C-alpha cells in the first residue's frame, strides 16, 4: 500500500495486474482439474476430511453435474481453492472480468470462468455471475458510443440471463 501511495499505478499497470491474476486463476484451475481427473490429487472433500457416506448421493440429487462422469470427478469440483462455493465465485469473477478484456483474452477468461461455474454448480456463484454480466452489459463506459450494441454486450447479457434463470430454477426445485 505504501508503494501504491508513493507512486500511483497507471491504467495499463492496473489492467496488467488484473490480467496476471486472471491468468493465474486460469492456470491453477486447469492444473488442479487435470491432476484431480488423473487421480494424482484427492478431491476437496477427501483432502479436507469432509467425506460423508451420503455426500455423492446428495450431490447427484441436488446439483447439476453434467461433466463429472466424463472427467472422473466424484461430485462438485472444489478447485484450487478447495471448496466449490469459493472456487465458483472465482469463476464468476473470471467470467465477468473476461468480458471487459480484448477478444484474445476474453475467450480464455470467459470459457474458463463458465467451466468453473458448471463444475462447482454454486448457486451463489451463478447469481453473482448473472448480476455482474447483466450490469456489465448495461454499463455506459463499456465500449463507445454510449450503449453501443456489440456482440460481446449481447453475449454477456444472454449469458447473464441464462445464469440467472439457472439460479431461479435451482432454487425453485430445491429451496434448501
Buried (B, 14 or more C-beta within 10 A) or exposed (E): EEEEEEEEEEEEEEBEEEBEBBBEBBEBBEEBBEEBBEEEBBBBBEEEEEEEEEBBEEBBEBBBBEEBEEBEBBBBBBBBBBBBBBBBBBBBBBBBBBBBBEEEBBEBBBBBBBBBBBBBBBBEBBBBBBBBBBEBBEEEEBEEEEEEEEEBBEBBBEBBBBBBEBBBEBEEEEEE
